[in-house]
Amino acid sequence: MNFTFERWTATKSAELYGVDDWGAGYFKVDDAGDLMVMPYPGETGSAVRIRDIVDGIKERGLDMPVLLRIENILNSRISDLNDSFLSAIADLDYKGSFVGAYPIKVNQQEQVVEKITQFGSKYHHGLEAGSKAELIAAMAMLRDKEAPLICNGYKDEEFIDLGLYASKIGLFCILVVEMPSEIPLIIARAKALNARPVLGIRIKLTSQAGGHWSDSGGDRSIFGLNATQIVEMVDLLKQEDMLDCLQLVHYHLGSQISNIRDIRIAVNEACRVFAGIYNEGANLRFLDLGGGLAVDYDGSQSNYLSSRNYSLNEYCVDIVEGVMTTLDEAGIPHPDIITESGRSLVAYYSMLLFNVLDVTRFRTDSITEPLPAGCHPQIRYMHEAMTGLTFRNVQECFNDILFYREELRNLFNHGKISLRERSLAEQIFWATMTEISKKAKEIKNVAPEIEDIDRALADIYYCNFSVFQSLPDAWAIEQLFPVMPIHRLDEHPDRSAILADITCDCDGKIDRFIDSHGFRRYLPVHTLKDSEEYYLGVFLVGAYQETLGDLHNLLGDTNVVTVRLLANGEFEYVNEQEGDTVSDMLSYVAYDTKRLMTRFRETAEKAVRQGLISASERREIKQAYEAGMRGYTYFER
């Protein structure tokens, strides 16, 4: 890293970490160097220091890591989506309306789904269920009889019956046919239960979007009916006098569609299919575009995988205009538009906060003391390369220092040099690499391997969290999330680091961070202070991360705290959920915790009989074991 040493300011930190780019108006850095969060974009009068929230969490007895939810942001995201669509509809004189359906799979937590139905009620914002369990949850959580309950996914007889019963009790439930084999089963169950279903059909588009989820569309997509299967379904419904039940056409292009052009192309194709089905006599009322509204994780406003090259307003206008233009040409009435946006609703709502526990540093100061007498010649050659480094021979020195290190490692492996000599060689190596890095920053054109030295020199900050539990997409698909300190932002970030979690796995790390030019391999951070906790936050984690997390090393769910921000800049804690205990995690993997404690007590008693410990020590050890069983799975101070 290379920063000019003029006075560092909080404004520079905001620029460095891209807060104004990815924050969507919900975050800002104040002059005192604290990261602040706002309930609605730009409402600075209601902004609250995240560090103040953390302090309150600690005072209430909860440890890091914590998943912090800001309740108002979820309300804001729902309102923005619905209001933007309704505004586009009014401006373009579109004759249909808009309604949203939140896909439960994006974040199935009860508190999240409950708040979405609460905040979305004024818009009749509904839910989408893709499994039997999600449908059962939705049937209980959704109270608004005008809000759609979209049933996607593979359906057995029980799933279909539940959807039909939902209709019978007054819920606006739509069974979307995903597979041709579902059609006769739905017809049979509807007759058996004397129910008239509302049906949808998922169509298989030839259009595809780029990115991780490109296989959601195209000829080889898993779900959806092709043109021939669509015609066969229409004919079967006609035979059964049920074509009027078919009211919705649905497609799904992908989860994070970065390019607006892909969205427009898919809308046009879907409308052509919609028109064809309508002309067959179907009573079509809804066009469901599925999900895909992307989140600009890196703030680049581009078609990178972790970004999007369009605004919310552009997204809504392009969809409404695209539907209207295509269907007007075909003389088809405008349908009500449904989108199943989930990621864009809940991503901003949650952030993962954790403390740094320790650090390993690779940067080494220059070695000024003379080499010890009698050290190996290769060490002397390496030292000469270090002391002879100039701007003119950076590449040559880089090549030499790598060669000498490899030679010395081989000598050590063959017993030719001592452990102390190897240690000295490593110190010289890292000191030389540090100096090469400094000089390379003042040279216009250097080799890529020299540009990458900063990554090799980055510290390792050991952090109190699990990538696999809380940020699985960062590991599995290299999803970029904004990561930054939440305080000390008025100080110069004098170190660069990668973040390691507390799992015993080399993949348990974050070493890709957002940057205006894509990503960088280290995070600018501050030197740790002995007497002060250092807090980092990972942002925009509300979508998928809580549900996809696994039990690696039996590290469980973190503590969860929900906060409501008030108009006067104050806040209140509205919900807290304690994270998993060790006992919880052992139960998840089929251990009988009572039996474990019995077995351990027996082992401790045997140790007393063998004279290894006293009876009083047994009591102390047993209490420690039982306390550990009740404790948080993460590091506790």
Residue, then its C-alpha position, 0 to 999 in steps of 0.5 A: m500500500n502507498f498513501t501520501f502522508e498528508r493528514w488523513t481524513a474521514t472523507k478519504s476513508a469513505e472514498l477508499y472503502g467506496v461507502d458512497d458507491w455501494g451504500a445506496g445512501y444508507f451508510k456514511v462516514d462521519d467526521a469523527g471517523d465512525l461508520m453511520v447507518m441511516p434508515y432511509p437514503g440520505e436521512t442524515g438526521s436519523a443516522v446512528r453510529i454503528r459503533d454505538i449499537v455495538d457498545g449497546i450490544k456488548e452492554r446487554g451481554l452479547d458477544m461478537p460476532v453479531l448479525l445486525r439487522i436495521e429494521n427500517i432499511l427493509n421497510s425502505r427497500i420494499s417501498d422503493l421497489n413498489d413506488s418505483f414500479l407504480s411511478a413508471i406505470a403512471d408515467l407511461d400510462y400502463k394499464g396494468s398494475f404491479v405487485g411484488a412477491y418475496p421469495i422466501k428462499v432468499n432469507q427464510q428467517e421468521q423475523v425477516v418474512e414477518k417484517i416483509t409481510q408487515f411492511g409490504s401490506k400497504y402494497h399487497h406485497g406477497l410471498e413466493a414459496g419453492s418448497k413444501a416447508e416454505l409454503i407451510a410457513a407462507m400460509a401462516m405468515l401471509r394475512d393479506k388476502e390480496a397479496p399473491l402467494i406464488c407456488n414454484g418448485y417441484k410439487d408432489e400431491e401434498f404440496i398441491d393439496l396445501g396450495l389448493y387449501a390455501s385458496k379455499i381459506g381465501l389466500f390468493c394462491i397461484l400454483v405455477v406449473e414447472m414440469p409437464s408431469e404436474i399438470p394432470l396431478i393438479i387437475a386430479r387433486a383439484k377435482a378431488l378437493n372440489a377446488r378451482p385452482v389459479l394456475g401459472i406456467r413457467i416458460k423456458l426462455t431461450s434468453q440467458a443472462g450472464g453471471h453465476w446463475s446463467d443456467s436459470g435461463g436458456d434451453r438447458s434450464i432445469f425448470g420450465l416448459n418449452a414451446t411444445q410443452i406449453v401447447e400440450m398444457v393449453d390443449l389439456l386444460k381446454q379438454e378439462d374445461m380449465l383453461d380459464c384457470l391459467q392466469l399467470v405466465h412466469y419465467h426466471l432469468g437468474s438471481q443477480i442480473s448485472n446487465i439491463r440489456d439481458i433483462r430487456i431481451a428476456v421481457n420481449e421474448a416472454c411477452r411474445v409467449f404471453a401473447g401466444i398463450y393469450n391468443e389460445g384463449a387463456n385468461l391471462r392476468f399476470l406476467d411474473l418476471g421472477g427475480g434478478l434485480a441485482v445488488d451493486y455490491d462493489g459500487s462500480q455501477s457496471n456489468y461486473l458479476s458483483s454489480r449492476n449497470y442500471s438504477l432501480n428506476e431504469y429497471c422499472v421503466d424498462i420492464v414496464e415499457g418493454v411489456m407495454t410495447t410488445l403487447d401493444e403490437a400484439g393487441i393484448p391487454h396489459p397484464d399486472i406485472i409481478t417480480e420476485s425480487g428478494r436479493s435487492l430487498v434484504a441484502y442491505y438490511s443486514m451486516l455481519l460485525f466481528n472483532v479482530l483477535d490477533v495478527t500475523r505480519f509479513r512486512t519486515d524492517s530493513i536488516t541493518e546489523p552485520l551478518p553473523a560470521g560463518c553464515h552460508p554464502q547463499i545468505r550473503y548473496m541474498h543480503e547483497a541483493m537486498t543492500g544493492l536494490t535500486f530503482r534501476n534493478v528492481q526486477e533483477c533483485f526480485n528475480d535474485i531474491l526468489f532464486y536465493r530463497e528457493e536455494l536456501r530452502n533446499l539446503f535446509n531440507h537437506g540438513k546443510i543449514s541450521l534453523r537459525e540460518r533459515s530464519l535469517a534468510e526469511q527475514i532478509f527475504w521479507a525485508t527485501m520484498t518490502e523494499i521492492s514493493k515501496k520502490a515499485k510504486e514509483i515506477k510506471n511499468v512493472a511486471p505483474e508478479i511485482e505488482d502482486i507483492d502487496r498481497a504476499l506482504a499483507d498481514i493476516y488479521y484473525c477474525n472472530f467469525s466463520v466464512f462457511q457459516s456467515l458468508p458462504d458465497a464469499w467462499a463458494i462462488e467468490q462473491l464480493f461483499p463490502v468489508m471495512p472497519i466501522h471506526r477509526l476512519d479518521e486515522h490513516p489505514d497503515r496496514s494491509a491485510i487478508l481476513a482469516d476466520i477461526t475455522c481450522d481451514c485454509d479456505g476460511k478467509i476473505d482475500r478478495f475485496i471490492d475496488s473501483h477497478g474490480f477487486r483487490r487482494y488485500l484490505p486497508v486496515h489499521t494497526l491493532k491497539d493492545s487495549e482496544e477492540y478493532y471491529l470490522g463489518v461485512f455489509l449487504v449480507g441479508a440475501y442467502q448468507e444466513t440460509l446457506g451457511d454450514l456447520h464447519n467446525l461446529l461454529g453455529d449461528t451468530n447472535v442476531v440483533t435487530v435495531r429500529l432507527l428513530a427520527n431523532g438519531e436515536f435507536e432502540y433494540v427491538n429483537e435479539q436472538e442468542g446464537d447457537t451454543v456448543s450444545d445446540m451444535l452437537s445436537y444438530v449432528a446427532y450427539d446426545t449432549k446428556r450422554l456426552m456429559t455422563r460419559f465425561r463425568e465417568t472419565a473424570e471419576k476414573a481419573v480420580r480413582q487413578g490418582l490423576i486428579s483430586a475429587s475437588e479438581r473433578r468438580e472444577i473440571k466438570q463445571a468447566y465442561e458443562a459451562g463450555m457446553r452452554g457457551y457460545t461457539y465463537f471466541e469469547r473474551 
